[in-house]
Amino acid sequence: MADYQELETLQEYVLISQKRQRVECFRLNADGFWVLYSYNQGSELHLASVDFHTGIDAIYEDVIFTKEDSEAEFDELRSRG
């Protein structure tokens, strides 16, 4: 992400989880700071740079999460401390 933040025209940076319904959007504010907006199951994602709105459930409409996905995410979070 650090490399992308150096792009003068970048306004938003979006990460979409493969392991659970979660989208993170880093948005550049008027003061030049990157602000994190997190979206979870049932929320509506808003991409201000392109005036786009959609439900998180629509993004993950055909995705089936496995038990291994949940366990891998737990292990990753635990290793971060």
N, C-alpha and C positions, 0 to 999 in steps of 0.2 A: 504494500500500500504506500510505503514511503516514496517509491518512484512515481506512482501515479499522482501523489499530492503535489509534485513539482510541476505538473502540467498546468499551464496558466488558464486553459479553458475548461478544465474539469470542474464540474459543480457537484456531482454526486458519484459515489463509489458504492456499489451494491454487492453484498455477499449473500448467496442463497445456500442454506445448509442442505446437505445430502442425507443427513441422519435424523432430522426431525423438522417439523414445520417451524422454521425460523428464518427470517430475512433481516439482515442488518444493512442499514443505509447510512453511510457517512455523508453528510451534507455540509458544504462550505457556507458559513454564515456571513453576514455583512461585515463583521469584524475580522474576517480572514481566518477564523477558527473552524476546525472540523468538528461537527456535532453528530453523535451517534443516535440514530432512531432505530429501535428494535421493534420488530413485528412478529407476532406469534399466531398460533391457530385462532381463527375467528376475527383477526384484525384486518384492517384495510390498509394496503400499502399505497403510499403516495410518493411518486417521483416528481418533485417540484420542477426540475429542470425541463421536463417534457410534458408537464401537466397530465400525468398518467395516474389513474387510480384503478386498483383491482384488489379483490379479496385474496388473502393468503391461501384460503381453501382452493381457489381457482388455480393458483400456481402449482399446487400439489395434487391436483384433481386425480391423476392416474398413478400416483406414487404409492407404493406399498412399502412401509418400513418393516424391517425384520428385527428380531430380537438381538441379532448381532450388531445392528446399527445402534440400538440403545446401549448395549454393553460397551461398544467401542467409544461412544460419546462419554459414558460414565468414566471409563479408564482415562480418557483424554482430560476430562475435568479434574479428576483426582491427581493426575500427574502435574497439573499446574499449581496445585497446592492450595 
